[in-house]
């Protein structure tokens, strides 16, 4: 579905992601969605998705860095291992929040969350024990919702990304 629409999270896993954030009172369209790489990781459009290669990550790193610097987020939500690798060489346990120094010189510390990717959630929610994973996700997004009340939606789009900003200019960025 994402390949057809050109928009992230429009398929089945996106609907699950939307459901999780809406349950906590967050409008999914009020978050900025940014992939670590600028294109789909596959040899052809008919191939299965795969993790991006180191070469693909490096090729897109300047684009990702420029978008990150332009948005200057104060809260970052990493969905899955690939986006988490941008902050940690050894990823923390999923469904956790951490305060880390900002990679942008002079910017305040970031609150970074590590969540499971929605496609992973889609596969595990219906499996035995999946209700525990879903409950962990609900708790995680509840913590995100507690950080968002002071944010307001900014009009307009930047680099095709809609974002939120608080009165001091902090922003929320969701990486996949």
Secondary structure, 3 states (H helix, E strand, C coil): CHHHHCCCCCCHHHHHHHHHHHCCCCCHHHCEEECCCCCCCCCCCCCCCCCCCHHHHHHHHHHHHHHHHHHCEEEEEEECHHHHCCCCCCCCCCCEEEEECCCCCCCCCEEEEEECCHHHHHHHHCCCCHHHHHHHHHHHHHHHHHHHCCCEECCCCECCECCEECCCCCEEEEEC
